[in-house]
Amino acid sequence: MVTTTISDFRKSIKDYVDAVISNNEPVLINRGRQGAVLVSLDEYNVLARTASILNSRSAIDIIEASSEQKFVEVDIDAL
């Protein structure tokens, strides 16, 4: 993750935005003790979709049920 200050970000905003879009690497923008993160729209959509799924009780139930499935080893040569 690239890190910059708010002052440097303001000076080079176009370069940072272009880099985030082309490299899909977030930029952490420090502002004193706080900060913000710039991510590409594609990355944001993935994060938003993941959050939506994780907030869905039915999706969590499906994930939990699938992780409890038992697998049986089969000898292909014996078939």
LUMLUMDREN-2810 file (N, C-alpha, C; in Angstrom, 1 decimal):
<atoms>
<atom><aa>M</aa><ch>A</ch><at>N</at><xx>0.9</xx><yy>-1.2</yy><zz>0.0</zz></atom>
<atom><aa>M</aa><ch>A</ch><at>CA</at><xx>0.0</xx><yy>0.0</yy><zz>0.0</zz></atom>
<atom><aa>M</aa><ch>A</ch><at>C</at><xx>0.9</xx><yy>1.2</yy><zz>0.0</zz></atom>
<atom><aa>V</aa><ch>A</ch><at>N</at><xx>0.6</xx><yy>2.1</yy><zz>-0.9</zz></atom>
<atom><aa>V</aa><ch>A</ch><at>CA</at><xx>1.3</xx><yy>3.4</yy><zz>-1.0</zz></atom>
<atom><aa>V</aa><ch>A</ch><at>C</at><xx>0.8</xx><yy>4.3</yy><zz>0.2</zz></atom>
<atom><aa>T</aa><ch>A</ch><at>N</at><xx>1.7</xx><yy>5.0</yy><zz>0.8</zz></atom>
<atom><aa>T</aa><ch>A</ch><at>CA</at><xx>1.3</xx><yy>6.0</yy><zz>1.8</zz></atom>
<atom><aa>T</aa><ch>A</ch><at>C</at><xx>1.8</xx><yy>7.4</yy><zz>1.5</zz></atom>
<atom><aa>T</aa><ch>A</ch><at>N</at><xx>1.0</xx><yy>8.4</yy><zz>1.7</zz></atom>
<atom><aa>T</aa><ch>A</ch><at>CA</at><xx>1.3</xx><yy>9.8</yy><zz>1.4</zz></atom>
<atom><aa>T</aa><ch>A</ch><at>C</at><xx>0.7</xx><yy>10.7</yy><zz>2.5</zz></atom>
<atom><aa>T</aa><ch>A</ch><at>N</at><xx>1.1</xx><yy>11.9</yy><zz>2.4</zz></atom>
<atom><aa>T</aa><ch>A</ch><at>CA</at><xx>0.5</xx><yy>12.9</yy><zz>3.3</zz></atom>
<atom><aa>T</aa><ch>A</ch><at>C</at><xx>-0.6</xx><yy>13.6</yy><zz>2.5</zz></atom>
<atom><aa>I</aa><ch>A</ch><at>N</at><xx>-1.5</xx><yy>14.3</yy><zz>3.2</zz></atom>
<atom><aa>I</aa><ch>A</ch><at>CA</at><xx>-2.6</xx><yy>15.0</yy><zz>2.5</zz></atom>
<atom><aa>I</aa><ch>A</ch><at>C</at><xx>-2.0</xx><yy>16.1</yy><zz>1.6</zz></atom>
<atom><aa>S</aa><ch>A</ch><at>N</at><xx>-0.9</xx><yy>16.7</yy><zz>2.0</zz></atom>
<atom><aa>S</aa><ch>A</ch><at>CA</at><xx>-0.3</xx><yy>17.8</yy><zz>1.2</zz></atom>
<atom><aa>S</aa><ch>A</ch><at>C</at><xx>0.2</xx><yy>17.3</yy><zz>-0.1</zz></atom>
<atom><aa>D</aa><ch>A</ch><at>N</at><xx>1.0</xx><yy>16.2</yy><zz>0.0</zz></atom>
<atom><aa>D</aa><ch>A</ch><at>CA</at><xx>1.5</xx><yy>15.6</yy><zz>-1.2</zz></atom>
<atom><aa>D</aa><ch>A</ch><at>C</at><xx>0.4</xx><yy>15.0</yy><zz>-2.1</zz></atom>
<atom><aa>F</aa><ch>A</ch><at>N</at><xx>-0.6</xx><yy>14.5</yy><zz>-1.5</zz></atom>
<atom><aa>F</aa><ch>A</ch><at>CA</at><xx>-1.8</xx><yy>14.0</yy><zz>-2.3</zz></atom>
<atom><aa>F</aa><ch>A</ch><at>C</at><xx>-2.4</xx><yy>15.1</yy><zz>-3.1</zz></atom>
<atom><aa>R</aa><ch>A</ch><at>N</at><xx>-2.6</xx><yy>16.2</yy><zz>-2.4</zz></atom>
<atom><aa>R</aa><ch>A</ch><at>CA</at><xx>-3.2</xx><yy>17.4</yy><zz>-3.1</zz></atom>
<atom><aa>R</aa><ch>A</ch><at>C</at><xx>-2.4</xx><yy>17.8</yy><zz>-4.3</zz></atom>
<atom><aa>K</aa><ch>A</ch><at>N</at><xx>-1.1</xx><yy>17.8</yy><zz>-4.1</zz></atom>
<atom><aa>K</aa><ch>A</ch><at>CA</at><xx>-0.2</xx><yy>18.2</yy><zz>-5.2</zz></atom>
<atom><aa>K</aa><ch>A</ch><at>C</at><xx>-0.2</xx><yy>17.3</yy><zz>-6.4</zz></atom>
<atom><aa>S</aa><ch>A</ch><at>N</at><xx>-0.4</xx><yy>16.0</yy><zz>-6.1</zz></atom>
<atom><aa>S</aa><ch>A</ch><at>CA</at><xx>-0.3</xx><yy>15.0</yy><zz>-7.2</zz></atom>
<atom><aa>S</aa><ch>A</ch><at>C</at><xx>-1.5</xx><yy>14.1</yy><zz>-7.3</zz></atom>
<atom><aa>I</aa><ch>A</ch><at>N</at><xx>-2.7</xx><yy>14.7</yy><zz>-7.1</zz></atom>
<atom><aa>I</aa><ch>A</ch><at>CA</at><xx>-3.9</xx><yy>13.9</yy><zz>-7.0</zz></atom>
<atom><aa>I</aa><ch>A</ch><at>C</at><xx>-4.1</xx><yy>13.1</yy><zz>-8.3</zz></atom>
<atom><aa>K</aa><ch>A</ch><at>N</at><xx>-3.9</xx><yy>13.7</yy><zz>-9.4</zz></atom>
<atom><aa>K</aa><ch>A</ch><at>CA</at><xx>-4.1</xx><yy>13.0</yy><zz>-10.7</zz></atom>
<atom><aa>K</aa><ch>A</ch><at>C</at><xx>-3.2</xx><yy>11.7</yy><zz>-10.8</zz></atom>
<atom><aa>D</aa><ch>A</ch><at>N</at><xx>-1.9</xx><yy>11.9</yy><zz>-10.4</zz></atom>
<atom><aa>D</aa><ch>A</ch><at>CA</at><xx>-1.0</xx><yy>10.8</yy><zz>-10.5</zz></atom>
<atom><aa>D</aa><ch>A</ch><at>C</at><xx>-1.4</xx><yy>9.6</yy><zz>-9.5</zz></atom>
<atom><aa>Y</aa><ch>A</ch><at>N</at><xx>-1.8</xx><yy>10.0</yy><zz>-8.3</zz></atom>
<atom><aa>Y</aa><ch>A</ch><at>CA</at><xx>-2.3</xx><yy>9.0</yy><zz>-7.4</zz></atom>
<atom><aa>Y</aa><ch>A</ch><at>C</at><xx>-3.5</xx><yy>8.2</yy><zz>-7.9</zz></atom>
<atom><aa>V</aa><ch>A</ch><at>N</at><xx>-4.5</xx><yy>9.0</yy><zz>-8.4</zz></atom>
<atom><aa>V</aa><ch>A</ch><at>CA</at><xx>-5.7</xx><yy>8.4</yy><zz>-8.9</zz></atom>
<atom><aa>V</aa><ch>A</ch><at>C</at><xx>-5.4</xx><yy>7.5</yy><zz>-10.1</zz></atom>
<atom><aa>D</aa><ch>A</ch><at>N</at><xx>-4.5</xx><yy>7.9</yy><zz>-11.0</zz></atom>
<atom><aa>D</aa><ch>A</ch><at>CA</at><xx>-4.1</xx><yy>7.1</yy><zz>-12.1</zz></atom>
<atom><aa>D</aa><ch>A</ch><at>C</at><xx>-3.5</xx><yy>5.8</yy><zz>-11.7</zz></atom>
<atom><aa>A</aa><ch>A</ch><at>N</at><xx>-2.6</xx><yy>5.9</yy><zz>-10.7</zz></atom>
<atom><aa>A</aa><ch>A</ch><at>CA</at><xx>-1.9</xx><yy>4.8</yy><zz>-10.2</zz></atom>
<atom><aa>A</aa><ch>A</ch><at>C</at><xx>-2.8</xx><yy>3.8</yy><zz>-9.5</zz></atom>
<atom><aa>V</aa><ch>A</ch><at>N</at><xx>-3.7</xx><yy>4.3</yy><zz>-8.7</zz></atom>
<atom><aa>V</aa><ch>A</ch><at>CA</at><xx>-4.7</xx><yy>3.4</yy><zz>-8.1</zz></atom>
<atom><aa>V</aa><ch>A</ch><at>C</at><xx>-5.5</xx><yy>2.6</yy><zz>-9.1</zz></atom>
<atom><aa>I</aa><ch>A</ch><at>N</at><xx>-6.0</xx><yy>3.3</yy><zz>-10.1</zz></atom>
<atom><aa>I</aa><ch>A</ch><at>CA</at><xx>-6.8</xx><yy>2.7</yy><zz>-11.2</zz></atom>
<atom><aa>I</aa><ch>A</ch><at>C</at><xx>-5.9</xx><yy>1.7</yy><zz>-12.0</zz></atom>
<atom><aa>S</aa><ch>A</ch><at>N</at><xx>-4.7</xx><yy>2.0</yy><zz>-12.3</zz></atom>
<atom><aa>S</aa><ch>A</ch><at>CA</at><xx>-3.9</xx><yy>1.1</yy><zz>-13.2</zz></atom>
<atom><aa>S</aa><ch>A</ch><at>C</at><xx>-3.3</xx><yy>-0.1</yy><zz>-12.4</zz></atom>
<atom><aa>N</aa><ch>A</ch><at>N</at><xx>-2.9</xx><yy>0.2</yy><zz>-11.1</zz></atom>
<atom><aa>N</aa><ch>A</ch><at>CA</at><xx>-2.2</xx><yy>-0.9</yy><zz>-10.3</zz></atom>
<atom><aa>N</aa><ch>A</ch><at>C</at><xx>-3.2</xx><yy>-1.6</yy><zz>-9.4</zz></atom>
<atom><aa>N</aa><ch>A</ch><at>N</at><xx>-4.3</xx><yy>-1.0</yy><zz>-9.2</zz></atom>
<atom><aa>N</aa><ch>A</ch><at>CA</at><xx>-5.3</xx><yy>-1.5</yy><zz>-8.2</zz></atom>
<atom><aa>N</aa><ch>A</ch><at>C</at><xx>-4.7</xx><yy>-1.6</yy><zz>-6.8</zz></atom>
<atom><aa>E</aa><ch>A</ch><at>N</at><xx>-3.7</xx><yy>-0.7</yy><zz>-6.5</zz></atom>
<atom><aa>E</aa><ch>A</ch><at>CA</at><xx>-3.1</xx><yy>-0.7</yy><zz>-5.2</zz></atom>
<atom><aa>E</aa><ch>A</ch><at>C</at><xx>-3.6</xx><yy>0.5</yy><zz>-4.4</zz></atom>
<atom><aa>P</aa><ch>A</ch><at>N</at><xx>-4.2</xx><yy>0.3</yy><zz>-3.2</zz></atom>
<atom><aa>P</aa><ch>A</ch><at>CA</at><xx>-4.7</xx><yy>1.4</yy><zz>-2.4</zz></atom>
<atom><aa>P</aa><ch>A</ch><at>C</at><xx>-3.6</xx><yy>2.5</yy><zz>-2.0</zz></atom>
<atom><aa>V</aa><ch>A</ch><at>N</at><xx>-4.1</xx><yy>3.7</yy><zz>-1.8</zz></atom>
<atom><aa>V</aa><ch>A</ch><at>CA</at><xx>-3.2</xx><yy>4.7</yy><zz>-1.3</zz></atom>
<atom><aa>V</aa><ch>A</ch><at>C</at><xx>-3.8</xx><yy>5.2</yy><zz>0.1</zz></atom>
<atom><aa>L</aa><ch>A</ch><at>N</at><xx>-2.9</xx><yy>5.1</yy><zz>1.1</zz></atom>
<atom><aa>L</aa><ch>A</ch><at>CA</at><xx>-3.2</xx><yy>5.6</yy><zz>2.4</zz></atom>
<atom><aa>L</aa><ch>A</ch><at>C</at><xx>-2.8</xx><yy>7.1</yy><zz>2.5</zz></atom>
<atom><aa>I</aa><ch>A</ch><at>N</at><xx>-3.8</xx><yy>7.9</yy><zz>2.8</zz></atom>
<atom><aa>I</aa><ch>A</ch><at>CA</at><xx>-3.5</xx><yy>9.4</yy><zz>2.9</zz></atom>
<atom><aa>I</aa><ch>A</ch><at>C</at><xx>-3.6</xx><yy>9.8</yy><zz>4.3</zz></atom>
<atom><aa>N</aa><ch>A</ch><at>N</at><xx>-2.4</xx><yy>10.1</yy><zz>4.9</zz></atom>
<atom><aa>N</aa><ch>A</ch><at>CA</at><xx>-2.3</xx><yy>10.5</yy><zz>6.3</zz></atom>
<atom><aa>N</aa><ch>A</ch><at>C</at><xx>-2.7</xx><yy>12.0</yy><zz>6.5</zz></atom>
<atom><aa>R</aa><ch>A</ch><at>N</at><xx>-3.5</xx><yy>12.2</yy><zz>7.5</zz></atom>
<atom><aa>R</aa><ch>A</ch><at>CA</at><xx>-3.9</xx><yy>13.6</yy><zz>7.9</zz></atom>
<atom><aa>R</aa><ch>A</ch><at>C</at><xx>-3.8</xx><yy>13.7</yy><zz>9.4</zz></atom>
<atom><aa>G</aa><ch>A</ch><at>N</at><xx>-2.6</xx><yy>14.0</yy><zz>9.8</zz></atom>
<atom><aa>G</aa><ch>A</ch><at>CA</at><xx>-2.4</xx><yy>14.1</yy><zz>11.3</zz></atom>
<atom><aa>G</aa><ch>A</ch><at>C</at><xx>-2.5</xx><yy>12.7</yy><zz>11.9</zz></atom>
<atom><aa>R</aa><ch>A</ch><at>N</at><xx>-3.4</xx><yy>12.5</yy><zz>12.9</zz></atom>
<atom><aa>R</aa><ch>A</ch><at>CA</at><xx>-3.5</xx><yy>11.2</yy><zz>13.5</zz></atom>
<atom><aa>R</aa><ch>A</ch><at>C</at><xx>-4.6</xx><yy>10.4</yy><zz>12.8</zz></atom>
<atom><aa>Q</aa><ch>A</ch><at>N</at><xx>-5.3</xx><yy>11.0</yy><zz>11.8</zz></atom>
<atom><aa>Q</aa><ch>A</ch><at>CA</at><xx>-6.3</xx><yy>10.2</yy><zz>11.1</zz></atom>
<atom><aa>Q</aa><ch>A</ch><at>C</at><xx>-5.8</xx><yy>10.0</yy><zz>9.6</zz></atom>
<atom><aa>G</aa><ch>A</ch><at>N</at><xx>-6.7</xx><yy>9.3</yy><zz>8.9</zz></atom>
<atom><aa>G</aa><ch>A</ch><at>CA</at><xx>-6.3</xx><yy>9.1</yy><zz>7.5</zz></atom>
<atom><aa>G</aa><ch>A</ch><at>C</at><xx>-7.5</xx><yy>8.6</yy><zz>6.7</zz></atom>
<atom><aa>A</aa><ch>A</ch><at>N</at><xx>-7.2</xx><yy>8.4</yy><zz>5.4</zz></atom>
<atom><aa>A</aa><ch>A</ch><at>CA</at><xx>-8.2</xx><yy>7.9</yy><zz>4.5</zz></atom>
<atom><aa>A</aa><ch>A</ch><at>C</at><xx>-7.5</xx><yy>7.0</yy><zz>3.5</zz></atom>
<atom><aa>V</aa><ch>A</ch><at>N</at><xx>-8.3</xx><yy>6.2</yy><zz>2.9</zz></atom>
<atom><aa>V</aa><ch>A</ch><at>CA</at><xx>-7.7</xx><yy>5.3</yy><zz>1.9</zz></atom>
<atom><aa>V</aa><ch>A</ch><at>C</at><xx>-8.4</xx><yy>5.5</yy><zz>0.6</zz></atom>
<atom><aa>L</aa><ch>A</ch><at>N</at><xx>-7.6</xx><yy>5.6</yy><zz>-0.5</zz></atom>
<atom><aa>L</aa><ch>A</ch><at>CA</at><xx>-8.2</xx><yy>5.8</yy><zz>-1.8</zz></atom>
<atom><aa>L</aa><ch>A</ch><at>C</at><xx>-8.0</xx><yy>4.4</yy><zz>-2.5</zz></atom>
<atom><aa>V</aa><ch>A</ch><at>N</at><xx>-9.1</xx><yy>3.9</yy><zz>-3.0</zz></atom>
<atom><aa>V</aa><ch>A</ch><at>CA</at><xx>-9.1</xx><yy>2.6</yy><zz>-3.7</zz></atom>
<atom><aa>V</aa><ch>A</ch><at>C</at><xx>-9.8</xx><yy>2.7</yy><zz>-5.1</zz></atom>
<atom><aa>S</aa><ch>A</ch><at>N</at><xx>-9.5</xx><yy>1.8</yy><zz>-6.0</zz></atom>
<atom><aa>S</aa><ch>A</ch><at>CA</at><xx>-10.1</xx><yy>1.9</yy><zz>-7.3</zz></atom>
<atom><aa>S</aa><ch>A</ch><at>C</at><xx>-11.6</xx><yy>1.5</yy><zz>-7.1</zz></atom>
<atom><aa>L</aa><ch>A</ch><at>N</at><xx>-12.4</xx><yy>1.9</yy><zz>-8.1</zz></atom>
<atom><aa>L</aa><ch>A</ch><at>CA</at><xx>-13.8</xx><yy>1.6</yy><zz>-8.1</zz></atom>
<atom><aa>L</aa><ch>A</ch><at>C</at><xx>-14.0</xx><yy>0.1</yy><zz>-8.1</zz></atom>
<atom><aa>D</aa><ch>A</ch><at>N</at><xx>-13.2</xx><yy>-0.7</yy><zz>-8.9</zz></atom>
<atom><aa>D</aa><ch>A</ch><at>CA</at><xx>-13.3</xx><yy>-2.1</yy><zz>-8.9</zz></atom>
<atom><aa>D</aa><ch>A</ch><at>C</at><xx>-13.1</xx><yy>-2.7</yy><zz>-7.5</zz></atom>
<atom><aa>E</aa><ch>A</ch><at>N</at><xx>-12.1</xx><yy>-2.2</yy><zz>-6.8</zz></atom>
<atom><aa>E</aa><ch>A</ch><at>CA</at><xx>-11.8</xx><yy>-2.7</yy><zz>-5.5</zz></atom>
<atom><aa>E</aa><ch>A</ch><at>C</at><xx>-12.9</xx><yy>-2.3</yy><zz>-4.5</zz></atom>
<atom><aa>Y</aa><ch>A</ch><at>N</at><xx>-13.4</xx><yy>-1.1</yy><zz>-4.6</zz></atom>
<atom><aa>Y</aa><ch>A</ch><at>CA</at><xx>-14.5</xx><yy>-0.7</yy><zz>-3.7</zz></atom>
<atom><aa>Y</aa><ch>A</ch><at>C</at><xx>-15.7</xx><yy>-1.6</yy><zz>-3.9</zz></atom>
<atom><aa>N</aa><ch>A</ch><at>N</at><xx>-16.0</xx><yy>-1.9</yy><zz>-5.2</zz></atom>
<atom><aa>N</aa><ch>A</ch><at>CA</at><xx>-17.2</xx><yy>-2.8</yy><zz>-5.5</zz></atom>
<atom><aa>N</aa><ch>A</ch><at>C</at><xx>-17.0</xx><yy>-4.2</yy><zz>-4.9</zz></atom>
<atom><aa>V</aa><ch>A</ch><at>N</at><xx>-15.8</xx><yy>-4.7</yy><zz>-4.9</zz></atom>
<atom><aa>V</aa><ch>A</ch><at>CA</at><xx>-15.5</xx><yy>-6.0</yy><zz>-4.3</zz></atom>
<atom><aa>V</aa><ch>A</ch><at>C</at><xx>-15.7</xx><yy>-5.9</yy><zz>-2.8</zz></atom>
<atom><aa>L</aa><ch>A</ch><at>N</at><xx>-15.2</xx><yy>-4.9</yy><zz>-2.2</zz></atom>
<atom><aa>L</aa><ch>A</ch><at>CA</at><xx>-15.3</xx><yy>-4.7</yy><zz>-0.7</zz></atom>
<atom><aa>L</aa><ch>A</ch><at>C</at><xx>-16.8</xx><yy>-4.6</yy><zz>-0.3</zz></atom>
<atom><aa>A</aa><ch>A</ch><at>N</at><xx>-17.5</xx><yy>-3.8</yy><zz>-1.1</zz></atom>
<atom><aa>A</aa><ch>A</ch><at>CA</at><xx>-18.9</xx><yy>-3.5</yy><zz>-0.8</zz></atom>
<atom><aa>A</aa><ch>A</ch><at>C</at><xx>-19.7</xx><yy>-4.8</yy><zz>-0.9</zz></atom>
<atom><aa>R</aa><ch>A</ch><at>N</at><xx>-19.4</xx><yy>-5.6</yy><zz>-2.0</zz></atom>
<atom><aa>R</aa><ch>A</ch><at>CA</at><xx>-20.1</xx><yy>-6.9</yy><zz>-2.2</zz></atom>
<atom><aa>R</aa><ch>A</ch><at>C</at><xx>-19.8</xx><yy>-7.9</yy><zz>-1.1</zz></atom>
<atom><aa>T</aa><ch>A</ch><at>N</at><xx>-18.5</xx><yy>-7.9</yy><zz>-0.7</zz></atom>
<atom><aa>T</aa><ch>A</ch><at>CA</at><xx>-18.1</xx><yy>-8.8</yy><zz>0.4</zz></atom>
<atom><aa>T</aa><ch>A</ch><at>C</at><xx>-18.8</xx><yy>-8.4</yy><zz>1.7</zz></atom>
<atom><aa>A</aa><ch>A</ch><at>N</at><xx>-18.9</xx><yy>-7.2</yy><zz>2.0</zz></atom>
<atom><aa>A</aa><ch>A</ch><at>CA</at><xx>-19.5</xx><yy>-6.7</yy><zz>3.2</zz></atom>
<atom><aa>A</aa><ch>A</ch><at>C</at><xx>-21.0</xx><yy>-7.0</yy><zz>3.2</zz></atom>
<atom><aa>S</aa><ch>A</ch><at>N</at><xx>-21.6</xx><yy>-6.9</yy><zz>2.0</zz></atom>
<atom><aa>S</aa><ch>A</ch><at>CA</at><xx>-23.0</xx><yy>-7.2</yy><zz>1.9</zz></atom>
<atom><aa>S</aa><ch>A</ch><at>C</at><xx>-23.3</xx><yy>-8.7</yy><zz>2.1</zz></atom>
<atom><aa>I</aa><ch>A</ch><at>N</at><xx>-22.4</xx><yy>-9.5</yy><zz>1.6</zz></atom>
<atom><aa>I</aa><ch>A</ch><at>CA</at><xx>-22.6</xx><yy>-11.0</yy><zz>1.8</zz></atom>
<atom><aa>I</aa><ch>A</ch><at>C</at><xx>-22.4</xx><yy>-11.3</yy><zz>3.2</zz></atom>
<atom><aa>L</aa><ch>A</ch><at>N</at><xx>-21.4</xx><yy>-10.8</yy><zz>3.9</zz></atom>
<atom><aa>L</aa><ch>A</ch><at>CA</at><xx>-21.1</xx><yy>-11.1</yy><zz>5.3</zz></atom>
<atom><aa>L</aa><ch>A</ch><at>C</at><xx>-22.2</xx><yy>-10.5</yy><zz>6.2</zz></atom>
<atom><aa>N</aa><ch>A</ch><at>N</at><xx>-22.9</xx><yy>-9.6</yy><zz>5.8</zz></atom>
<atom><aa>N</aa><ch>A</ch><at>CA</at><xx>-24.0</xx><yy>-9.1</yy><zz>6.6</zz></atom>
<atom><aa>N</aa><ch>A</ch><at>C</at><xx>-25.4</xx><yy>-9.8</yy><zz>6.3</zz></atom>
<atom><aa>S</aa><ch>A</ch><at>N</at><xx>-25.3</xx><yy>-10.8</yy><zz>5.4</zz></atom>
<atom><aa>S</aa><ch>A</ch><at>CA</at><xx>-26.5</xx><yy>-11.5</yy><zz>5.1</zz></atom>
<atom><aa>S</aa><ch>A</ch><at>C</at><xx>-26.6</xx><yy>-12.8</yy><zz>5.9</zz></atom>
<atom><aa>R</aa><ch>A</ch><at>N</at><xx>-27.6</xx><yy>-13.0</yy><zz>6.7</zz></atom>
<atom><aa>R</aa><ch>A</ch><at>CA</at><xx>-27.7</xx><yy>-14.2</yy><zz>7.6</zz></atom>
<atom><aa>R</aa><ch>A</ch><at>C</at><xx>-27.8</xx><yy>-15.4</yy><zz>6.7</zz></atom>
<atom><aa>S</aa><ch>A</ch><at>N</at><xx>-28.5</xx><yy>-15.3</yy><zz>5.6</zz></atom>
<atom><aa>S</aa><ch>A</ch><at>CA</at><xx>-28.7</xx><yy>-16.5</yy><zz>4.8</zz></atom>
<atom><aa>S</aa><ch>A</ch><at>C</at><xx>-27.4</xx><yy>-16.9</yy><zz>4.1</zz></atom>
<atom><aa>A</aa><ch>A</ch><at>N</at><xx>-26.6</xx><yy>-15.9</yy><zz>3.7</zz></atom>
<atom><aa>A</aa><ch>A</ch><at>CA</at><xx>-25.3</xx><yy>-16.2</yy><zz>3.1</zz></atom>
<atom><aa>A</aa><ch>A</ch><at>C</at><xx>-24.3</xx><yy>-16.8</yy><zz>4.1</zz></atom>
<atom><aa>I</aa><ch>A</ch><at>N</at><xx>-24.4</xx><yy>-16.3</yy><zz>5.3</zz></atom>
<atom><aa>I</aa><ch>A</ch><at>CA</at><xx>-23.5</xx><yy>-16.9</yy><zz>6.4</zz></atom>
<atom><aa>I</aa><ch>A</ch><at>C</at><xx>-23.9</xx><yy>-18.4</yy><zz>6.7</zz></atom>
<atom><aa>D</aa><ch>A</ch><at>N</at><xx>-25.3</xx><yy>-18.6</yy><zz>6.7</zz></atom>
<atom><aa>D</aa><ch>A</ch><at>CA</at><xx>-25.7</xx><yy>-20.0</yy><zz>6.9</zz></atom>
<atom><aa>D</aa><ch>A</ch><at>C</at><xx>-25.2</xx><yy>-20.9</yy><zz>5.8</zz></atom>
<atom><aa>I</aa><ch>A</ch><at>N</at><xx>-25.2</xx><yy>-20.5</yy><zz>4.6</zz></atom>
<atom><aa>I</aa><ch>A</ch><at>CA</at><xx>-24.8</xx><yy>-21.3</yy><zz>3.5</zz></atom>
<atom><aa>I</aa><ch>A</ch><at>C</at><xx>-23.3</xx><yy>-21.5</yy><zz>3.6</zz></atom>
<atom><aa>I</aa><ch>A</ch><at>N</at><xx>-22.5</xx><yy>-20.5</yy><zz>3.9</zz></atom>
<atom><aa>I</aa><ch>A</ch><at>CA</at><xx>-21.1</xx><yy>-20.7</yy><zz>4.1</zz></atom>
<atom><aa>I</aa><ch>A</ch><at>C</at><xx>-20.8</xx><yy>-21.7</yy><zz>5.2</zz></atom>
<atom><aa>E</aa><ch>A</ch><at>N</at><xx>-21.5</xx><yy>-21.5</yy><zz>6.4</zz></atom>
<atom><aa>E</aa><ch>A</ch><at>CA</at><xx>-21.2</xx><yy>-22.4</yy><zz>7.5</zz></atom>
<atom><aa>E</aa><ch>A</ch><at>C</at><xx>-21.6</xx><yy>-23.8</yy><zz>7.2</zz></atom>
<atom><aa>A</aa><ch>A</ch><at>N</at><xx>-22.7</xx><yy>-24.0</yy><zz>6.5</zz></atom>
<atom><aa>A</aa><ch>A</ch><at>CA</at><xx>-23.2</xx><yy>-25.4</yy><zz>6.1</zz></atom>
<atom><aa>A</aa><ch>A</ch><at>C</at><xx>-22.2</xx><yy>-26.0</yy><zz>5.1</zz></atom>
<atom><aa>S</aa><ch>A</ch><at>N</at><xx>-21.7</xx><yy>-25.2</yy><zz>4.2</zz></atom>
<atom><aa>S</aa><ch>A</ch><at>CA</at><xx>-20.7</xx><yy>-25.8</yy><zz>3.2</zz></atom>
<atom><aa>S</aa><ch>A</ch><at>C</at><xx>-19.4</xx><yy>-26.2</yy><zz>3.9</zz></atom>
<atom><aa>S</aa><ch>A</ch><at>N</at><xx>-19.0</xx><yy>-25.5</yy><zz>4.9</zz></atom>
<atom><aa>S</aa><ch>A</ch><at>CA</at><xx>-17.7</xx><yy>-25.8</yy><zz>5.6</zz></atom>
<atom><aa>S</aa><ch>A</ch><at>C</at><xx>-17.9</xx><yy>-27.0</yy><zz>6.5</zz></atom>
<atom><aa>E</aa><ch>A</ch><at>N</at><xx>-19.1</xx><yy>-27.5</yy><zz>6.8</zz></atom>
<atom><aa>E</aa><ch>A</ch><at>CA</at><xx>-19.4</xx><yy>-28.6</yy><zz>7.6</zz></atom>
<atom><aa>E</aa><ch>A</ch><at>C</at><xx>-19.5</xx><yy>-29.9</yy><zz>6.7</zz></atom>
<atom><aa>Q</aa><ch>A</ch><at>N</at><xx>-19.5</xx><yy>-29.8</yy><zz>5.4</zz></atom>
<atom><aa>Q</aa><ch>A</ch><at>CA</at><xx>-19.7</xx><yy>-30.9</yy><zz>4.6</zz></atom>
<atom><aa>Q</aa><ch>A</ch><at>C</at><xx>-18.5</xx><yy>-31.9</yy><zz>4.7</zz></atom>
<atom><aa>K</aa><ch>A</ch><at>N</at><xx>-18.8</xx><yy>-33.1</yy><zz>4.7</zz></atom>
<atom><aa>K</aa><ch>A</ch><at>CA</at><xx>-17.8</xx><yy>-34.2</yy><zz>4.8</zz></atom>
<atom><aa>K</aa><ch>A</ch><at>C</at><xx>-17.4</xx><yy>-34.6</yy><zz>3.4</zz></atom>
<atom><aa>F</aa><ch>A</ch><at>N</at><xx>-16.1</xx><yy>-34.9</yy><zz>3.2</zz></atom>
<atom><aa>F</aa><ch>A</ch><at>CA</at><xx>-15.7</xx><yy>-35.4</yy><zz>1.9</zz></atom>
<atom><aa>F</aa><ch>A</ch><at>C</at><xx>-15.2</xx><yy>-36.8</yy><zz>2.1</zz></atom>
<atom><aa>V</aa><ch>A</ch><at>N</at><xx>-15.5</xx><yy>-37.6</yy><zz>1.1</zz></atom>
<atom><aa>V</aa><ch>A</ch><at>CA</at><xx>-15.1</xx><yy>-39.0</yy><zz>1.1</zz></atom>
<atom><aa>V</aa><ch>A</ch><at>C</at><xx>-14.1</xx><yy>-39.2</yy><zz>0.0</zz></atom>
<atom><aa>E</aa><ch>A</ch><at>N</at><xx>-13.0</xx><yy>-40.0</yy><zz>0.4</zz></atom>
<atom><aa>E</aa><ch>A</ch><at>CA</at><xx>-12.0</xx><yy>-40.3</yy><zz>-0.6</zz></atom>
<atom><aa>E</aa><ch>A</ch><at>C</at><xx>-12.4</xx><yy>-41.4</yy><zz>-1.4</zz></atom>
<atom><aa>V</aa><ch>A</ch><at>N</at><xx>-12.2</xx><yy>-41.3</yy><zz>-2.7</zz></atom>
<atom><aa>V</aa><ch>A</ch><at>CA</at><xx>-12.6</xx><yy>-42.4</yy><zz>-3.6</zz></atom>
<atom><aa>V</aa><ch>A</ch><at>C</at><xx>-11.4</xx><yy>-42.8</yy><zz>-4.4</zz></atom>
<atom><aa>D</aa><ch>A</ch><at>N</at><xx>-11.2</xx><yy>-44.1</yy><zz>-4.5</zz></atom>
<atom><aa>D</aa><ch>A</ch><at>CA</at><xx>-10.1</xx><yy>-44.6</yy><zz>-5.3</zz></atom>
<atom><aa>D</aa><ch>A</ch><at>C</at><xx>-10.6</xx><yy>-44.7</yy><zz>-6.7</zz></atom>
<atom><aa>I</aa><ch>A</ch><at>N</at><xx>-10.1</xx><yy>-43.9</yy><zz>-7.6</zz></atom>
<atom><aa>I</aa><ch>A</ch><at>CA</at><xx>-10.5</xx><yy>-43.8</yy><zz>-9.0</zz></atom>
<atom><aa>I</aa><ch>A</ch><at>C</at><xx>-10.2</xx><yy>-45.1</yy><zz>-9.7</zz></atom>
<atom><aa>D</aa><ch>A</ch><at>N</at><xx>-9.1</xx><yy>-45.8</yy><zz>-9.4</zz></atom>
<atom><aa>D</aa><ch>A</ch><at>CA</at><xx>-8.8</xx><yy>-47.0</yy><zz>-10.0</zz></atom>
<atom><aa>D</aa><ch>A</ch><at>C</at><xx>-9.8</xx><yy>-48.1</yy><zz>-9.7</zz></atom>
<atom><aa>A</aa><ch>A</ch><at>N</at><xx>-10.5</xx><yy>-48.0</yy><zz>-8.5</zz></atom>
<atom><aa>A</aa><ch>A</ch><at>CA</at><xx>-11.4</xx><yy>-49.0</yy><zz>-8.1</zz></atom>
<atom><aa>A</aa><ch>A</ch><at>C</at><xx>-12.8</xx><yy>-48.9</yy><zz>-8.8</zz></atom>
<atom><aa>L</aa><ch>A</ch><at>N</at><xx>-13.0</xx><yy>-47.8</yy><zz>-9.5</zz></atom>
<atom><aa>L</aa><ch>A</ch><at>CA</at><xx>-14.3</xx><yy>-47.6</yy><zz>-10.1</zz></atom>
<atom><aa>L</aa><ch>A</ch><at>C</at><xx>-14.4</xx><yy>-48.3</yy><zz>-11.4</zz></atom>
</atoms>
